[in-house]
Amino acid sequence: MCAITRFVCRIRALFGRHKMKAELAEELRFHLESEINKNIAAGMSPEEGRYPALRLFGGVRPCLKVPKVRTGPYS
């Protein structure tokens, strides 16, 4: 990766962290709802379909942690 591309990625990560988190949360919500709907179509109730979908993802909160971009001479 060239220096300009790295610089742009770091700036985007620095100022766009909230946007990235929101986009990631929306995407995870979409996939979770899709899995829940698939379980409901298979004959489960909405409550029964939600728990296997959450287990499949391993929980949503750990997925929402966006790693911070390291900057400086030791990164």
QUIHU-V683275 format. One record per pair of residues at least 4 apart in sequence whose C-alpha atoms are under 6 Angstrom apart, sorted by the first residue. I is the first residue (numbers start at 1). J is the second residue. Records with the same first field share a line. If there is no record, write none. Layout:
I = J  J
This chain:
10 = 14
12 = 16
13 = 17
35 = 53
36 = 49  50  53
39 = 44  49
40 = 44  45  49
44 = 48  49
45 = 49
54 = 59
70 = 75
71 = 75
